[in-house]
Amino acid sequence: MVSRTAGAWLAVWLVCASTQLGAQAAGRSPVRTDDERGRLDLAVGDEMRVSLGGYLQVDGRWNSGPQNRAPDGLLLRRARLVFDAARPNGWHVRLQPDFGQGRVQVQDAFVGWRGRGIAARLGRFRPAFGTERMQSSSTLLFPERSIVNTLMPSRSIGGQVSLERRAFTLVAGAFRTPLRSDAPVVDTDGDISATTGVGYDLLARLGWRRVRGSSYTDLQASLLAGEEAGTIEAPAVARLLSVGQLQLVAFRNDGSAAGTVVANGARGRSSAGAVAGNARVMAGLEAVKQWQEVQLASSRTPLRSTALSLRSAVVFNGARDVNQEITPRSVRGAIEVGARLGLLQVRHDPAIRVLATGSAREARTGGVAGSWIPTATTRLSASVDFTAPSFGGRHEQVAVVRWQQSF
């Protein structure tokens, strides 16, 4: 408990100190990147430019679901600093530590290069997969991403190259199985209890973006496919969790060869999604499919999971840009309100009982949210989400109030 409290106070101190330092730094805006972004220049020279950014998120959470959930109460959800160092020739380095939830974890650590429509990076980062997953958490209306996030890949170690030609972007990459984290976090990109196997993924993504004035349309299709080999000690098969961390789908795991579902063979994910809008309204649609060959004793079967998400939002007294950042138009601040719906389905051979008792084969989700954005760097949000599993168990409602401060 002492270490968690110390980590939280350290994060707050770093945010406050860096904000004061940034007020004394040069006024030029930092280099924009594909995900989280820096805002303050710490040093600008002919050979190197160093910038610091980040944000702090504090949640008040209430959950009506079963006991195997994230705890209620006050939570330091994220406390991230983003350090970027860039050279004029296109080389750049990023380090993004996170001090939230009572632990220190490096979210991003990579070296990259960008120039003339080509970008490359190598290290630990978020694969270019999906639509909502690629939106920065600091610009989300809902405090947590929708049900499609349970099928998304985690930040992984690997390499990625993207090629931009007019409105099209083509991305290719290769990644290894994500490292396990034993930290008791609220969520990551899927199941935080999943044990690590021995596997790899190859990435392909095609995106198209059209921007006309304040109107924009983003389309993407992604494929992340490879193999995974688990063991009895490390099955490498993750549970599927709701937004409030309700365990919707869990696989048999009694620690024996006859009673543990183990990943063994082809694994992959595919995603198709679109986001369209203008300075006031936004709508997004995404479908994700995941497949995994698994083994139970001497029987093998493919598991297939599908998730759908539909979300929309409208802004009053503010303007939304193509990166989903909102700028208020007056001192009263901007208001953003929205809603979303989702569906999760799991398919497998019913003759092979791979699911644990009480697991759902289908779940419906939905929610509403609202935010007050007094400045471009401050957001106060409130949301309510529900999850209705098909197995007839207790439904889940989770409410979150969040204060976010960026710099």
N, C-alpha and C positions, 0 to 999 in steps of 0.2 A: 504493500500500500504506500509506503514511504517513497519507493522508487517511482511509482505512477504519479504521485502528487508532485514530486520533484520534476518529473518530465513535463507535466502540464505547465508548472510555473516557469520552467525553462523556455517552453514554446512561447508563452505570453511575453516573457521578457525579450526574447529574440524579435518578436513581431514589433513590440514597442520601440526597441532600440534601432531596428532597421528602418522603421518609419521616420524616426528623428534623423538618422543618417541620410536617408533619401531626401529629406527637406534641404539638406546642404549640398546635395549632388547636382550635377549638371541637369538641365531641363530637357534634354533630348530623350525621346521615347526609345525603349529597348527593342531588341530584335524580336519579332513575332515568331512564334513556333507553332507546331501542329497541335499541341495539347495545352497544358498549363502555360502561363505566360509571366514573364518578368515585367516590372513596371518602373523600377528605379535604376538609374545609372550610378554605379559606384565608382567606375573609372572609365574614361574615354581617352584613347590615344591613337596614334597612327598604326600601331601594330596589334592592339588588343582592346576590346570593349567588354567590360564586366558589368552585368546587371543583376539585380536582386528583386524578386517578387515573391508572392505567396498570399496565403489567406488563412483565416482562423474561422472555424465553424463550431458553435456550441449548441447542442441539442437538448431540448426537454422532450423525453419520449414516454409514451404510455401505450401499453400493449395488452389486449384482452385475450390473447391466444394462450396456448398451453405453456407449461413451465419450461420446455426446451426452447427458450427464446432469448433474445438479447434482453438484459435487465432494463426495467423502467428507471426513470430518474434523469438526472443531469449528466450529460456526456460531452467531453471534448472530442467531437467527431473527427475533425481534421485540424491539424496545425502544421501547415506545410510552408517551407521556404524553397524557393526556386532560384538556384544560382546558374547563370548562363555566362559563358565566356566565348566571344566570337572574334575571329580574325577577318580582315577585309577580303582574304582570298576564299572565303566560304567555309572554312573549318570552324567548328564550334563544339563546346563541351557543356553538358548539363548534369547537375546534381540536384536532386529533389528529395530531401529528407522529410519525414512526417513524424511529428511528436504527439499525435493524437492517440486517444484510447489507451493511455498508460504504457506506451511502448515507443521505441525509436526504430523506425524502419526506413530504408532507402527505397523510395518508390521508383525513381528514375536515376540512372547513371549510365550515360552513353556519350560517345564521340560521334560527330556527324560532319557531313559536308554538303553544301548546297551551291548550285550554280547552273544557269542557263537551262532551267526546266528539269534539272536532275537533282535529286536529294538522296542521301544515303546516311544510315546510322548503324552503329554497332555497340551493343551493350545490353543493359536491362531497360525495357520500356514497354509500352502498350502496343501490341500488334495493330496494324491498320485494318481492323475488322469491325464490321457493324456500323450502325448509324448513331443511335443514342449513346452507345459505349464510347464513341469518339468525341462526344461533346464534353467539354470541361465540366467537372462537378461544381465549379464555382458559378456557372451560368444556368444550372438546372432550376426549374421551378419547383419540382418535387424534391425534397431532401434526399431521397434514394431513387435510383433508377428503377424502371419497370421490370416486369416478370421476365422479359427477354434477357436481362442481365445474368440470370442464373445459368444460362447456357453459353455465356461469353468466356473467352480465354482470359487468363490472368496476365498481368505484366510478366514477361518472360525474358530470358536471355537469348539473344540471337542477332541477326542482321536483316536489314530491310533496305530496298532501293525503290524509289518512285520516279516515274517519268511523266512530266506534264507537257501536253500538247494542246494548246487552245483550251477548250472546255473539258478535255478528257485527262484523267490521271490513271496511270497503270502502276500498280505496286506489286512487288514480288519480295518474298522473304523466307527465312528459315529460322525455326526456334526449337529449343529443347523443352522438355517437360518443366513446368514452373517449379521453383523451390518451395518446399513446405514451410508454412509459418505456424508456430504453435501459439502465437499471441491470441488472446481471447477478444478478437475484434468483432464489431457489429456486422460487418460484411466486407468481402473483397469482391473479386470477380467470380462469384460462385461460392463453393463450399470451402470455408477456412479450415475444416477438419480433414480435407482430402489428403491422403498420404501420397507421397511421390513415388512414381514408378520409374521406368526407363523408357522414354519415348521421345518423339520429335514431331514437328508439324511443319509443313510447307504452306506458304501463304500466297494467294493470288487475289487481287482486288482491282475492279474496274469502277471508276467513279466519273460522274459527269455533273458539272455545275454551270448554271446559267444565271447571270446577274444582270438585271436591267433596272437601273435606278435603285429604288429601295426594295424591289421584288427579287426573289431568288428561288431557285429550285436546285436541290441536290439529290442525285440518284446514285446508288451504289449496289454492287453485287460482290460478295466476298466468299472465298473458299479457304478453309484452313484444314488440311488433311494430312494424316501421317499414321503412325502406329504407336501403341502403348503396350508395355509388358509389365504387369504387376506381379506381386508375390502375396503370400498369405499375410506377411507382416506389413506389406505396403500394397493393398489391393488396387490403388490408382483409379477407383470408381467413386465419384463424388455424389453426395446427396444433392437433391434439388430443393432450393429454399425459396420461401416467399420473400416479399419486400420486408416484412417484419421478422424474418428469420424463423418462420414456421417451417418445420421439416415436412415437406410435401411428399417427397420420394426418397426412400432410403433402401439400400440393398442389403441382402443378408450378409452378416459378418459375425460369426461366432468364433473366429480365430482358427478354424479347422479347415482342412482341404475339402471336406464334404459339406460344409456349411457357410463358406465365404465366397462371395462373388468377386472374381478377379478379372481385371482387364487383360485381354489376351488377343491382340490382333489389330485390325484396322480401326482407326478413330478419325472422326472428322466433324466439321461444323460448316454450315453454309448460311449466309445471311443475304437478304435482299431488303432494301429500305429506301425511303424517300422522305425528305423534309422540304416543305415549301412554305413561303410566306412573304411578308413585307414588313414595313416598319411597325405595324400594329398587330397583325395576326400571324400565327404559325400553326402548321399541322404536320404531324409525322406518323408514318406507318412503317412497321418493320416485322419481318417474319424470319425466324431462326430455326434451323434444324440441326440436331446433333445425333450422331450415330457412333456406336462403340461395340466392338466384338468383346463378349465377356464369357467366362467359363465358370461353371459351378460343378464341382467334382469332375466327371468325365463328359459333361454336356456343355456344348457351346451354343450361344444364341446371340443374335444382334439386338441391341437396345436402340430404340429410336425415340427421341424426344423432340417435340415441336413447341415453339412459343410464338405467340402473336401479340403485338402491342399497337394500340392506336392512341395518340395523344394530340391535344390541341391547346392553345393558349392565346390570350388577347392581352394587349398592353394599353393602358390608359395613361395619358399625360406623359408619355415617354416614347422612345424610338428604339426598335430592335435592329441590330445589324446582322450580317450573314453569319457571324460567329455566335449568335444568340446572346450577345451582351446588350444590356439595356441601359440607355442614358436618359435620365429624367429631363423634362422640358421646362421645369420651374422648380422653385424652392420647396414646393409641396411634395415633390418626389413623384415617382411613377408607381402604378399599381399593375400587377400582372396576376391574372386568374386563369385557371385551366382545369381540365379533366382528362382522365385516361381510362382505358379498358384493356384487359389482357386475358389470355387463355394459354394454359399449359397442358399438353397431352403427352403421355408416355405409351409406347407400343413395344411389345416383345412377345415371344412365344409363351402362351399361358401354360403350356405343359411343363415348362421349366420354371419353378417357383423361385425367381431371383429376387423378388421384392420382399422387404421385411413387413411384418404384420402392421397394418394400419396405414400403409403407403397409399397415396392416391394415384390413380391413373389419369386424372383430369382435375384441373382447378381453374376457377374463374376469378379474376381480380379486377379491381376498379378503384378509383379515387378522385378526390378533388383537392385543389390547393390554391393558395393565394399568397402573394408577396407584396410587401411595401419596399420600394427601392428609393430611399431618400437621396442617395448620391450614387454615382456609377460604381463605387467601391463598397457600398454597404447594402445589405439585404436582410429583411426580417420576413421569414416564411412560416406558414402553417399548412399542414396537410393532414388528410385522413384517408387511409387505404383500407380496403377489405379484401379478404381472401376466402373463397368458398370452395373447399375440397369436395371431390365427388364421393368420398367414402363415408360421408354423413357425420363425420366427427365435428368437433367444435370449430366454428368459424373464427376467423381472426380479424380484429380491427386494430389498426395501429395509428396513433396520432403523433405527429412530430411538430414541434415548434423550434425553429432554428434562427439564430443570429449569426450572420456572416460578415466578416470584415476583410476586405482585400486591400492590397497596397501595391 
